[in-house]
Amino acid sequence: MITRKVIKGTGRGKYLSFPTVNLRYFKTDKIKFGVWAVLVQYKDKEYKGAAFVGPVPTFNIKTPRIEIHIFNFSKNLYNKKIRVRFLKYLRPAKKFKNPQTLVRQIKEDCNKILIK
């Protein structure tokens, strides 16, 4: 579990129709790189989500990051603190041949989380 302040991202998640909240990744974090089912706590409420941790090979981004798509959530959380509980590891990070292929995989990942 981590508690962090939400930082501004690149906007790529929103562009791909999966808006994300972004958190700084620290070398001391003990979170395996890849896709996770998560619970996000904000103001005493919990929300299911999908998190990606690590570098983003599809877009040639080498700096690790934490990006979280929170299901059924549309509030602006910039500069707000959230708590994230990493529940289940779904898959490792991989490079996709194009953004459309990545979007199909994100939909699959989200569906796996939502039906549990």
N, C-alpha and C positions, 0 to 999 in steps of 0.2 A: 504494500500500500504506500502511496506517496501523496503528499499534500503540496500543491504548488500554485503559484499565481499564473493565470492564463496570459500568454504572450501573443503578439500579432504574428500571424503566419503569412504565407505567400498568397493565399486565396485560391490555391489550386484545388483544394477539396470542394469548395463552393462551385468552382468552375466545372468540376466533374459530377456535380449534383449530390455530393456528400460533404456538406460543410463540416469543418472540424474545429475543435478547440485545440490549441497548441501549447505544449509545455516544454520547458527546457529539459534536455537530457544531460545528466552529469555522469562523468566516468565512474563515479562511486555507485551509481544505480545498479542494482543487481537484477535487472529485468532482461530476460532473453529477447533478442531481436526477433521480430515477426509480428503476427497478428494475434490479438487477444480479445476475449470476451471480458468486458469490464463493467463495474458498477461505479457511477460517478455520483458523488454526494455534493450537493450545493444547497445551502440554506436548509438543512435538516430534511431534505428530500433526496431520494436515490433514483437514478435513471440508468437504464441499461445502455450499453454502447459497445462500439468496436474500436479498438485501439491499434495503431501501428507504431512500433518502436524500432528505431534504427535508421540507417542511411536509406535513401530512396533510389534504388538502382534504375528504375524506369526513367527517371528524370535526371540521372547522373548527379544526384546530391549525395555527397560523401559524409557530411556532418550528421551524426545521429540526432534524431528528433523523436518526440512523442506527439502523435496526432490522434485525436479521439473524435469519432462521429457519435454524437449522443442521439439516441432514437427519440423521435417526437419531442424535440426541444428546439426552441428558436430564440432564446434570450441571448443577448450580447454579454459574454463573460470576460471581455478584455479587462485585465488587471484585477480580476476577482480570484479569490482562492477557491480551489476545488480539491476534493479528496478522491483519489482513484484507487479502486481495489481491483487488482488483476486476478480474474477468476479462473480462466481456462485458456491455455495456449492452443491456438487453432492451426497455425502453419508458419513456416519460416518465410522471410522476405524473399522475393524473387524479382527478376527483371522481366517485364512484360514487353511484347513487341510494339505495342502502341497503347494510347490512353483508353481506347474502346475495350481492349482486352482486359486492362486493369479494372475498368468499371464493371465488367461482367463478373470478375473475381470478387470485387468488393460486395456486389449484390449477393453472391453466394455466401460469402463470409457473414454478412449481416443476417441472412436468412437462417443460417446455422445457429446464430446466437438467439434470434427471436423465437425459434421453435423450441428452445430448451426451457 
